[in-house]
Structure formats: structure tokens, C-alpha cells
Amino acid sequence: QVQLVESGGALVQPGGSLRLSCAASEIGLSFNDMAWFRQAPGKQRELVATIRSVGSTEIPNYADSVKGRFTISRDIAKNTVYLQMNSLKPEDTAVYYCNSRLRTLPWGQGTQVTVSS
């Protein structure tokens, strides 16, 4: 069974940057269509960014709230998906998770991102 391990979360000031990583224990078909999600206290888990392969082309998509600030990417050789987060805002504070876009894989423990001065 695939295991997902997220890392890279931290406490950062508004305007700062972080790079999150999600390592998958093995690659499978789900890795073709991966996503980052986040869950803030008292709120539902929401989709942040997706990345999928169409032939040799990687196609990212972003929630409106992070468009222009976050970048999703992946290294297939390392079974790893990344989320580069720039110009962080307090409202980005949440636990961040990765999964397939359709949420078909077991959830990892997530990584805490706190944006505060």
C-alpha cells in the first residue's frame, strides 16, 4: 500500500516562503494525477493545487486563493511532489496534505504550516 509522507512545514512570517515535499513509498497510476490539500482548524479539507501528466507535459492547476503564489511540481524519479509557497499569508495557515487528485490514497500525517508575525 502506498504511503505518503509530507514534510517542510514550519512557522513563517507573512510574506515568507516555504517548500513542502511529499514522498510516496512507491509510484503507481495515481501518481500521474497528484494534488496538495490543506485543512485549517474548523474548516473542511480543501484542494490547493494539482498536477497531472498528459503525455510528456505536466499540467498544473491552482485554487484561486493561491494562484500566482504557489507552484506545484514533482520529481518522478524520486516519487516526490513539491509545493513551493511564496508570499505566504496568515490565511494559508493549515495542515497540508498530498494525495491523488481523487483522494484515492491513504492520507499521510500532513505537515503544519503556520503563517504569523
Secondary structure as UniProt FT lines:
FT   STRAND          4..7
FT   STRAND          11..12
FT   TURN            14..15
FT   STRAND          18..24
FT   HELIX           29..32
FT   STRAND          33..39
FT   TURN            41..42
FT   STRAND          46..54
FT   TURN            55..56
FT   STRAND          57..62
FT   TURN            64..69
FT   STRAND          70..75
FT   HELIX           76..78
FT   STRAND          80..85
FT   HELIX           90..92
FT   STRAND          94..100
FT   TURN            101..102
FT   STRAND          111..115
//
